Amino acid sequence: MEHIDNKEVSGGTFVGTCLVQGGTEKPFEDLSPAEKLDWLGNLALDRKRDLLGTPLPADDDDSVEAHRLRTVILTAADSTINQIIKVNEVRLRARQVDMLPEILARIDAALSASPPLPYKDDKS
């Protein structure tokens, strides 16, 4: 889903249409909650890309505006790095092999072995 028309009216209310999957244009208010979230997520990523593409002010610029811009850009960069770390952790967890079924199968095989495995307290 991508953004087509971005107009704002007073109060920050979005007015315009959005392109949804399948190439259909819909007014934002007619989107399903999932479509709205998808569209807003894409818009947020676009805005973050624009922000992170903004050059940092000169090191010797001690103005309030320069300090504010540095803070905003560095906060966005930190946030992006943290999001990447979280996504990578989820990917790594998904790749882990579940060894429990194999371990249980080996235990079952050992328990059903002939002759039975001796136990420490076994007096026979």
Stockholm file with secondary structure:
# STOCKHOLM 1.0

chainA/1-124         MEHIDNKEVSGGTFVGTCLVQGGTEKPFEDLSPAEKLDWLGNLALDRKRDLLGTPLPADDDDSVEAHRLRTVILTAADSTINQIIKVNEVRLRARQVDMLPEILARIDAALSASPPLPYKDDKS
#=GR chainA/1-124 SS CEECCCEECTTSCEESEEEETTTEEEEGGGSCHHHHHHHHHHHHHHHHHHHHTSCCCCTTCCCHHHHHHHHHHHHHHHHHHHHHHHHHHHHHHHHSCCCHHHHHHHHHHHHTCSSCCCCTTCCC
#=GC SS_cons         CEECCCEECTTSCEESEEEETTTEEEEGGGSCHHHHHHHHHHHHHHHHHHHHTSCCCCTTCCCHHHHHHHHHHHHHHHHHHHHHHHHHHHHHHHHSCCCHHHHHHHHHHHHTCSSCCCCTTCCC
//
